[in-house]
Amino acid sequence: MIGDDLLELVRDAVPADHSRQVLADDWIPAVPAGARVMDLGCGTGDSVDQFGGSVEWVGVDLERSPEVSRRVRRDAEFHTFDGEHLPFGDGSFDFVYCKQVLEHVRRPAVLLADVARVLRPGGSFAGSTSQLEAFHSLSTWNYTPYGLKLLLEDAGMALEELRPGIDSLTLIVHRGLGMPAFTRRYWGREAPLNRAISLFGRARRLDARRVNAIKLLFCGQFAFRARVAAR
């Protein structure tokens, strides 16, 4: 079956509960109250509103980027860094959130090792990144789910969950049309290719894990969650 080659490599991280298209935002409700949270690559800093006041939120980003240049808020804690070495002590955070940032990082292996360093034992690293997405906003890399798994393991983290985001064909059309507003709706609803894969899975009576694997094979973006092992 299509997708079985990928599933064989990342099976333990492919969930079987549902195969819906997701966003990095979907990880946020599971963060417990009182957690110390870093938004890595926070840009404008708007995720502070999504996390709410029940966590200790810290935003970190480069000194200059297209997204940072649009930041106007001053009601949260913001730090700058060099893109590799985080300005915090070991074990400083319970949760690191990273939404569509890794594809812009020049040396991801170095940064991921530092993410593991600043997480407390058992802490989580979650977000989303690009796989088959066209060049955008100074992007430097695209990842496969398996490739990210290897990078995370090298950094001392275990990949626990992979979920498909918006599909690649929709992203290509979005970029090709000049990123119009009307195609942006597909971040909040199932995009056309993902919908077709869902229908295929229903017709073939595939379980959610196999449908997820097919969507991950063709996704433009995917969400991930990893955990630092106890030291």
C-alpha positions in Angstrom: 0.0 0.0 0.0 1.2 3.5 -0.8 2.8 5.1 2.3 3.9 1.7 3.8 7.6 2.6 3.3 7.3 5.7 5.4 5.0 4.0 7.9 7.6 1.3 8.5 10.1 3.9 9.6 8.0 6.1 11.8 5.1 3.8 12.8 5.4 4.4 16.5 4.8 8.1 16.0 1.9 7.8 13.5 -1.3 8.0 15.6 -4.4 5.8 15.0 -7.0 7.9 16.7 -7.9 10.1 13.7 -6.4 11.2 10.4 -7.6 14.9 10.3 -5.4 17.7 9.0 -3.9 19.6 11.9 -2.0 22.7 12.8 0.8 23.3 15.3 -1.8 25.2 17.4 -3.5 21.9 18.2 -0.7 21.0 20.6 -1.4 24.1 22.8 -4.4 22.9 24.8 -2.5 20.0 26.2 0.1 22.3 27.8 -0.5 22.2 31.6 -1.2 25.3 33.6 1.9 26.7 35.3 4.3 25.4 32.6 7.2 27.5 31.4 6.8 27.8 27.6 9.1 29.0 24.9 7.8 30.0 21.5 10.9 29.4 19.4 10.8 31.6 16.4 8.0 33.6 17.9 7.9 36.3 15.2 5.1 38.7 16.0 4.6 37.0 19.3 0.9 36.4 18.8 0.9 32.9 20.2 1.0 34.4 23.7 -2.8 34.9 23.3 -3.3 31.3 22.3 -1.5 30.0 25.3 -3.3 32.4 27.6 -2.3 33.5 31.0 -2.1 30.1 32.7 1.5 29.5 31.5 4.8 31.5 31.8 5.3 32.4 28.1 8.7 33.5 26.6 9.2 34.4 23.0 12.6 33.9 21.3 13.6 34.9 17.7 16.4 36.4 15.7 17.1 40.1 16.0 15.8 40.7 12.5 13.5 38.7 10.3 10.4 39.5 8.1 8.2 38.3 10.9 10.0 40.1 13.8 9.8 43.3 11.8 6.0 43.2 12.1 6.0 42.8 15.9 4.3 45.6 17.7 3.3 44.1 21.0 5.1 44.9 24.2 3.0 42.9 26.7 5.2 39.8 26.8 8.8 38.7 27.4 10.9 38.6 24.3 14.5 37.6 23.7 16.8 37.5 20.7 19.4 34.9 19.8 21.8 33.9 17.1 19.6 31.2 15.6 21.6 28.4 17.3 22.3 29.0 20.9 19.4 29.8 23.2 20.1 32.4 26.0 18.8 30.2 28.8 20.1 27.8 31.4 19.9 24.0 31.2 16.4 22.6 32.0 14.7 26.0 31.9 11.5 25.1 30.1 8.7 22.5 30.3 7.5 23.0 26.7 9.1 24.5 23.5 6.7 25.5 20.8 8.0 25.8 17.2 5.5 26.6 14.5 6.8 26.7 10.9 10.3 27.7 12.0 12.7 24.8 11.4 12.6 25.2 7.6 14.2 28.7 8.2 17.1 27.5 10.4 20.5 27.3 8.8 22.0 24.7 11.1 19.1 22.7 12.6 21.2 20.0 14.2 22.9 22.6 16.4 19.7 24.4 17.4 17.8 21.1 18.2 20.6 20.0 20.5 20.2 23.3 22.3 16.4 22.9 22.5 17.0 19.5 24.2 19.5 21.3 26.6 17.0 23.9 27.8 14.1 21.4 28.2 13.5 19.9 31.6 13.6 16.1 31.8 10.4 14.8 30.3 9.8 18.2 28.6 8.2 18.4 25.2 9.2 20.0 21.9 6.2 20.4 19.5 5.2 22.4 16.5 5.1 22.0 12.8 7.5 22.3 9.8 7.6 22.1 6.0 8.0 19.0 3.8 6.9 19.7 0.3 6.4 23.5 0.5 7.7 26.0 -2.0 10.3 28.6 -1.0 9.0 31.2 1.3 10.2 33.9 3.7 14.0 33.0 3.5 13.3 29.2 3.9 16.5 27.1 3.7 15.3 23.4 4.3 12.4 21.1 3.9 12.1 18.0 6.1 10.6 14.5 5.6 9.0 13.0 8.7 11.7 10.4 8.8 14.5 13.0 8.4 13.1 15.0 11.3 12.9 11.8 13.4 16.7 11.3 12.9 17.6 14.9 13.7 15.6 14.7 16.9 17.1 11.5 18.0 20.6 12.9 17.3 19.7 15.8 19.6 18.6 13.6 22.4 14.8 13.7 21.8 12.4 10.9 21.0 9.7 11.6 18.3 6.3 10.7 19.8 3.8 11.9 17.3 3.5 13.0 13.7 0.3 14.4 12.1 -0.3 15.7 8.6 -0.9 19.4 8.0 -2.0 21.1 4.8 -1.2 19.1 1.6 1.6 19.9 -0.8 -0.5 20.5 -3.9 -2.6 23.2 -2.1 0.6 24.9 -0.9 2.0 24.9 -4.5 -1.2 26.4 -5.9 -1.2 29.0 -3.0 2.4 30.0 -3.8 1.8 29.9 -7.6 -1.1 32.3 -7.3 0.9 34.7 -5.2 -0.5 33.6 -1.8 -4.0 35.0 -2.2 -6.3 35.3 0.8 -8.9 32.8 -0.5 -6.4 29.9 -0.4 -5.5 30.6 3.2 -8.8 29.0 4.3 -7.3 25.6 3.8 -5.2 26.0 6.9 -8.4 25.9 8.9 -10.2 23.2 6.9 -9.1 20.0 5.2 -7.3 20.9 2.0 -8.3 19.3 -1.4 -5.7 16.5 -1.7 -6.1 15.6 2.0 -9.8 15.3 1.4 -9.2 13.1 -1.6 -6.9 10.9 0.5 -9.6 10.6 3.2 -12.1 9.5 0.6 -9.7 7.0 -0.7 -9.0 5.6 2.7 -12.8 5.3 3.4 -13.3 3.5 0.1 -10.4 1.1 0.8 -11.5 0.7 4.5 -8.0 1.8 5.7 -7.5 2.6 9.4 -6.6 6.1 10.6 -2.9 5.2 10.9 -2.6 4.2 7.2 -4.5 7.3 6.1 -2.2 9.4 8.2 0.8 7.7 6.6 -0.5 8.5 3.1 -1.2 12.1 4.0 2.3 12.5 5.6 3.8 11.2 2.3 2.2 14.1 0.3 1.9 16.8 2.9 3.3 20.3 2.5 3.5 20.7 6.3 3.3 18.3 9.2 3.0 18.6 13.0 5.4 16.9 15.4 5.8 16.3 19.1 8.9 15.0 20.7 10.1 14.5 24.3 13.4 14.8 26.1 14.4 11.6 27.9 15.0 11.7 31.6 18.6 12.5 32.3 
